[in-house]
Amino acid sequence: MNDRLDRAFFSRDALVIAPEILGKAIVRVMPDGTHLILPVTEVEVYRGMDDRANHASKGMTERNRVMFGQGGIIYMYLIYGMHWMLNIVAGEEGNPEALLIRGVGEVEGPGRVTKHLSIGRDFYGEDLENSRRIWLEERPAVENFTTGPRVGINYAGEPWISMPWRFRC
């Protein structure tokens, strides 16, 4: 586990982390003890309280409280009553930022990612620096990636809809 990404990696601006996290390995120790290791292929950034698409834009709630904490913590939430979303808190304590993991390996779509990794509500608040169930490891930087608008945030209005805060390799 010497290549595990530490708190310092995640305690930076989510927009700085996003292109750097592409290609890094997400390691999931499955319930049967096997290790699933896949590259991160797509993320979306949710950045600060001004970002109207960010769950923290209206302040701290019980649902989003970990977003106000230190970088490197997992923020999970349920959408449509059926899909868990895996987010990694970024930035400094008190400034809510997160990276939504939208793709790993050949798996695309955040709901499919959590299903493939067998991740649910019980990962809320998990510390990636110390977890025995999930972490990210260093891999060579991805040279070629694209950016585009985030998906499914029309409720946020402009300019948030058009921000090129989705990163794909």
Secondary structure, DSSP 4 states (H G I P E B T S, - for coil): -TTB--HHHHSS-HHHHHHHHTTPEEEEE-TTS-EEEEEEEEEEEEETTT-TTSTTTT---TTTGGGGS-TTBEEEEEETTTEEEEEEEESSTTS-EEEEEEEETTEESHHHHHHHHT--GGGTT-BTTT-SSEEEE--PPPS--EEEPPSS-GGG-TTGGG---EEE-
